[in-house]
Amino acid sequence: NTLVSYDFRVYNRWGELVFTTTQNKKGWDGTIGGRLQNTGVFVWMVSAEDYSGQKIFLKGTVTLIR
């Protein structure tokens, strides 16, 4: 289904925003400011709206392993 809006964000364990994009299917590469991040848990959130107006909100955690 086609999205008319999309917002993806990743936060570190202190709640600081480390990545954001409005481009669907563009993900986080595990870096902050071009520097590889250490192993840790990060929170991700995505909010979107499809062409019919249905709002979507998902969130979870991801463990980065180096």
C-alpha positions in Angstrom: 0.0 0.0 0.0 1.1 3.5 -0.7 2.1 5.9 2.1 1.3 9.6 2.0 3.4 10.4 5.1 6.1 8.5 6.9 8.3 9.4 9.9 10.9 6.9 11.3 13.0 7.7 14.4 15.7 6.0 16.5 16.5 7.0 20.1 19.4 6.0 22.3 18.9 4.8 25.9 18.9 8.3 27.2 16.0 9.3 24.9 18.1 11.3 22.6 17.2 11.3 18.9 20.0 9.7 16.9 18.3 9.1 13.5 15.3 10.4 11.7 14.0 10.1 8.1 10.8 10.7 6.2 11.9 8.4 3.3 10.1 5.1 3.3 12.4 2.0 3.3 15.4 4.1 4.4 16.9 2.6 7.6 19.5 3.5 10.2 23.1 2.3 9.6 24.1 2.1 13.3 26.1 5.4 13.2 25.7 8.7 14.8 27.4 11.7 13.1 29.3 9.2 11.0 30.7 7.3 14.0 29.9 3.6 14.5 28.0 3.1 17.7 28.8 0.6 20.4 26.7 -2.4 21.2 23.4 -1.3 22.9 19.7 -1.1 22.8 17.9 1.6 20.8 14.2 2.5 20.6 12.6 2.9 17.2 9.3 4.5 16.3 7.5 4.8 13.0 4.3 6.8 12.3 2.7 6.9 8.8 -0.5 7.4 7.0 -1.6 5.5 4.0 -3.5 6.8 0.9 -6.9 6.0 2.5 -6.1 8.1 5.6 -5.4 5.1 7.9 -2.8 6.1 10.5 -0.1 3.7 11.5 2.1 3.8 14.6 4.6 1.1 15.6 7.5 1.1 18.1 10.0 -1.3 19.4 13.6 -1.9 20.4 16.6 -3.1 18.5 19.9 -4.4 19.9 22.9 -3.2 18.0 25.7 -5.8 18.1 29.3 -5.1 16.9 
